[in-house]
Amino acid sequence: MYSYRFKEFVLSKNHKSLAISIDGLPNGDILENFLYSDIQGTDGRLELEDIDSVLSGEKKQEGWFGNSSEIDVHPDKTVIRFLFPLEGQPDTCVVETQFFRDIIEIWVKKHREYKRTGKL
């Protein structure tokens, strides 16, 4: 599977932010961007409910648009399309749906903890 790690970066003198780095996933930066720009600041509940409805077989597929991404969830795979790629850069990341669900849940929990404590 893929490994991930959290990192902190400085936006300005008094403002830091949390990011995630996913290793081993082709075009994983697209998933990282989705988490940072489309999930950060939410509890992920609606996205997780949509994913769960597909994983349980209640729905054949689910999809939505975020700030920077279009998401297409199927039982076996999820396609994340970055809406603003640079010319010549990839715009799509394909990931197993269960991993997609898990990493959203992990990100939401870690981001909530980071906002509360200010620590990685």
C-alpha positions in Angstrom: 0.0 0.0 0.0 1.1 3.6 0.4 2.8 5.4 3.2 2.1 8.9 4.4 3.5 11.4 6.7 2.4 14.8 8.0 4.5 17.9 7.7 4.2 21.5 8.9 4.9 24.5 6.7 5.1 28.2 7.4 2.7 30.4 5.5 3.8 33.6 7.2 5.6 34.7 10.3 2.8 33.8 12.7 0.9 31.2 10.6 1.7 27.5 10.1 -0.3 24.9 8.4 -0.5 21.1 8.2 0.1 19.1 5.0 0.3 15.4 4.2 2.7 13.7 1.9 1.7 10.3 0.3 4.5 8.1 -0.9 4.2 5.4 -3.6 1.0 6.7 -5.2 1.3 7.8 -8.8 0.3 11.5 -9.0 -0.3 11.4 -5.2 0.2 15.1 -5.1 -3.3 15.4 -6.6 -4.8 13.5 -3.6 -2.6 15.6 -1.2 -4.0 18.8 -2.8 -7.6 17.5 -2.5 -7.1 16.9 1.2 -5.5 20.2 1.8 -7.8 22.4 -0.3 -11.1 20.5 -0.3 -11.3 18.6 3.0 -9.3 20.9 5.3 -11.7 22.9 7.4 -14.5 20.3 7.1 -15.3 17.3 9.3 -15.3 15.1 6.1 -18.7 13.6 7.2 -20.5 14.2 3.9 -17.6 12.8 1.8 -17.3 9.8 4.0 -21.0 9.1 3.9 -20.9 9.3 0.1 -18.0 6.9 -0.1 -19.6 4.5 2.4 -22.8 4.4 0.3 -20.7 3.2 -2.7 -18.6 0.8 -0.6 -21.7 -0.8 0.9 -23.3 -1.2 -2.5 -26.2 1.2 -1.8 -25.0 3.3 -4.8 -23.0 2.2 -7.8 -21.0 5.4 -7.8 -20.9 8.9 -6.3 -19.2 12.1 -7.4 -18.7 15.7 -6.4 -16.7 18.8 -7.0 -14.5 20.5 -4.5 -12.5 23.8 -4.5 -9.8 22.3 -6.8 -10.9 18.8 -7.6 -13.6 16.6 -9.2 -14.1 13.3 -7.4 -15.6 10.1 -9.0 -16.0 7.3 -6.5 -16.6 3.7 -7.6 -16.5 0.5 -5.4 -13.0 -0.4 -6.4 -11.3 2.9 -7.4 -11.7 6.6 -7.0 -10.6 9.1 -9.6 -9.5 12.5 -8.5 -9.2 15.1 -11.2 -7.3 18.3 -10.4 -9.2 21.2 -12.0 -6.2 23.5 -12.5 -3.2 21.6 -13.8 -0.3 23.3 -15.3 0.3 22.6 -19.0 1.9 19.3 -19.4 1.3 18.2 -15.8 -0.9 15.2 -14.9 -4.4 16.1 -13.8 -5.6 12.7 -12.5 -4.9 10.4 -9.6 -6.5 7.0 -9.3 -6.6 5.3 -5.9 -8.3 2.4 -4.3 -11.6 3.6 -2.8 -11.0 2.1 0.6 -7.7 3.8 0.9 -9.3 7.1 -0.2 -11.9 6.7 2.5 -9.3 5.8 5.1 -6.9 8.7 4.2 -9.8 11.2 4.4 -10.6 10.0 7.9 -7.0 10.0 9.0 -6.5 13.6 7.6 -9.6 14.9 9.3 -8.5 13.5 12.7 -4.9 14.7 12.4 -6.0 18.1 11.2 -8.4 18.5 14.1 -5.7 17.5 16.5 -3.2 19.9 14.9 -5.6 22.8 15.1 -6.2 22.0 18.8 -2.6 21.5 19.9 -0.5 23.2 17.2 1.7 20.1 17.1 2.4 17.4 14.6 
